[in-house]
Amino acid sequence: MTRQPEYPESPEYPEDLEQPGLVRTGRSTFIRPIRPDDADRLVDFVGRLSRATLAFRSLGPVVRARDEVIRRGAHVDYLNELALVALAGDDIVGLVRYLRDAERPDHAEVTFTIRDDHQSEGFGRLLLEHIAAAARDRGIRVLEADLLTDNVRMINVFLGSGYRVETGPPGQILHFDIAIDPQAEAVARAERREHTAVRRSLRPLLEPRSVAVVGANRSPLTIGHEIVANLLRGGFPGSVFPVNPHADEIAGARAYPSIRELPEPPDLVLVAVRAEAVPGVVRECAEAGVKAVVVVSTGFGETGPDGRAAELELARFARASGMRLVGPNCMGVVNTSSGARLAATFSPALPAPGRVAMSSQSGPLGLTVLDLARRLRLGFSGFVSVGHSVDVSTNDLLQWWDEDPGTSVILLHVEHFGDPRRFARIARRVAPRKPIVAVHPGHADTAVDSLFAQSGVIRTRSLQELFDVALLLSHQPPPAGNRVAVLTNAGGPAALTVGACAASGLRVATLGDRTRQTLRSALAPQAEVANPVDLTPTATAAHYRQALDAVLADDEVDAAIVLFMPPLADKADEVASAILDAASAQPSKPVVTSFLGGAGVADLLRRGELVVPTYAFPESAAASLGHAAAYEAWRSRPAGFVPDLDGIDTERARALLAGLSAGSVPASVARELLGCYGIDVSDVSDETGSGPGRDAFLRVDADPVFGPVVAFGLTGDYADLMADVAYRVTPLSDRDAREMIRSLRAAPLLDGRVGGRGVDLAALEETVLRISAMVEDLPEIEAMDLRPVRLAPPGEGVAVTRAEIRLCEPKNREAV
């Protein structure tokens, strides 16, 4: 009898390392730690390797290992030995493994093996990113590898990674030491690779050559039927394949019994069947070579934990099978570009072509969104209802629309963030070129506000406000400043507008002498030529034209709000034409209007490509202009960067944490930890509150979604009674630290505008940045509270007088 091998008891499987991935070609895959039940898959994987690949792996002559030896490779402890596999369906196509050096616990030997038929697709680079992140979390700082000199592909992966790479002396075998601390260049290259891969993976979804609809129904007004009908009505240029085993034709298109019997594998499949039938359909799609699937079916995560588990398994299967998946519980995708003309949705309201793209995380809400856009005459370049977003997410779509020449404004309906740090990175890259406007259902959510503020995202509080802002930004430039001129023919609405401007961060401009003289000579004697400019109820279209020309020519005016209360209905078209004439003469300054009581005015304020947004109420016009001005102010400031700070001893800090358990850190250790990051804690707490300077606090809390959130404020009534506290999500750039401090309502006390000399802002900003670096480097820190922090006058620094640090449950911190 053959003796069965004895394996050690399997340690806890690290589910957090299960992640989808995209290779350079845009192919989807699923990466996860190897498991004991992968033993047979591993044998099959090795059996498919060519002799050349085996030679690269074994650094010399090929000696095929026995199956039992190969099976042992499926058993790892996930700490000192870790292997990650990349899957194509149920098969392993890529494997990376590290083995920690027992004598140097921060070093590990790493090996890569990619199946021959998947080499040159980018699996090596993708697996390097994943194993490097996992190794860092387990205290490994250097990955070592030996390669044959003719293993050019893997050598290029290491040299092109952006990590600091050192090689040994030239010879038949090259030795590489790869320092896997996330260097800026490594992060930048990984982001570029990801960006390219995401765009390629989404092309079959948003620019498919053929589309199939599984669950297409013969009865009109059913979901499956309407998707087919919309595809045909929208003029989709490719093939449309309804799939229904009981029908020959649907909406005028020939129907087929199943995906397997289609004349060609479609790029995109929409699935509108019962929830329990969806996995089988998706498996058929994988077998047919489909590249993208949209699951409009309900009955998944919204039904509870079992439904959530089912949709996550669906996503894992899709990614492992090389497909992207939208949904479930969504209403489809729309791309109005002339080449795509894709209306893959059951919505009865289809948007007109335009320059606005939108992602919505709510399926049912999408119906309202498209109907509202149609009523506002807001054109869309694209619309994607991501539903539960188990795979394709807002982050992916941002990267698609970033390079879409037909999109100039991006709208987001965001209920939850899958990866907020990734969102922040992508948004910071996109927002300077294309405004991102988001609506989020939360209210007292400082982390969301901070994330949006740091990323340049315009946050709105309602769908109506979202579309109001989009209407402006899609047709008018954002104002260069916040100085506004208000033109009106009625005093009451003007007063409301002035108040709304103040509430929106706008300032009613002081008109220049020349502008006022021009207005006096052009307007009726009873007209008011100060700002607001009251043209009086007798104003004609010519008066509007002359007044708007004058204020837009004023260097002290950045934008104009034009109000019109029609005393006679037949004047509206003349006034609208005058406004269009003036706006076209000054295209660099935005103009918005409110025609109170006017119906059909939006049509009057359009002339070819020129559109002047109009709002039912002046408050909406002011609020939209305020959002646009704040966005332009953010965009015009220098971009921030995360600085390299001197005097930081990360290794010493990690050594201090290695022997600690969860909970509060002893005061002496907290002091030493902060010292490792150049922050001195001095025992002068009894002296605080006396002498020049002010007392403040710096606090860090680990948000379950956003990670570490830094809070700053002045102690006492400022924070306790006035809630004057600023928040930012780490990592903080120099710009984030500067804006965080200056965003307090009490900021005039800090910069010396009120109450004396102010404080040492440079030292305070540096302290904030050092705290950010500390919690980024040391994820074990769950909370930190520094208070009081004595803010001395300029040039005299910052003194931390008391520090409390709390650690979360330790994760993978055991020594070898």
Buried (B, 14 or more C-beta within 10 A) or exposed (E): EEEEEEEEEBEEBBEEBBBBBBBBBBBBBBBBBBBEEBBEBBBBBBEBBEEEBBBBBBEEEBEEBEEEEBBBBBBBEBBBBBBBBBBBBEBBBBBBBBBBBEEEBBBBBBBBBBBEEBBEBBBBBBBBBBBBBBBBBBBBBBBBBBBBEEBEBBBEBBEEBBBBBEEEEEEEEBEBBBBBEBBEEBBEBBBEBBBBBBBBBBBBBBBBBBBBBBBBBBEEEBBBBBBBBBBBEBEBEBBBBBBBEEBEEBBEBEBBEBBEEBEEBBBBBBBBBEBEEBEEBBBBBBEBBBBBBBBBBBBBBBBEEEBBEBBBEBBBBBBBBBBBBBBBBBBBBBBBBEEBBBBBBBBEBBBEEBBBBBBBBBBBBBBBBBBBBBEBBBBBBBBBBBBBBBBBBBBBBBBBBBEBEBBBBBBBBBBEBBEBBBBBBBBBBBBBEBBBBBBBBBEEBBBBBBBBBBBBBBBBEEBBBBBBBBBBBBBBBBBBBBBBBBBBBBBEBBBBBBEBBEEBBBBBBBBBEEBBEBBEEBBEEEBBBEBBBBBBEEBBBEBBBBBBBBBBBBEBBBBBBBBBBBEEEEBBBBBBBBBBBBBBEBEEBBBBBBBBEBEEBBEBBBBEEBBBBBBBBBBBBBBBBBBBBBBBBBBEEEEBEBBEBEEBEBEEBBEBBEEBEEEEBEBEBBBBBBBBBBBEBEEEBEEBEEEEBBBBBBBBBBBEBBBBBBBBBBBBEBBEEBEBBBBBBBBBBBBBBBBBBBBBEBBEBBBBEEEEBBBBBEBBBBBBBBBBBBBBBBBBBBBBBBBBBBBBBBEBBBBBBBBBBBBEEBEEBEEE
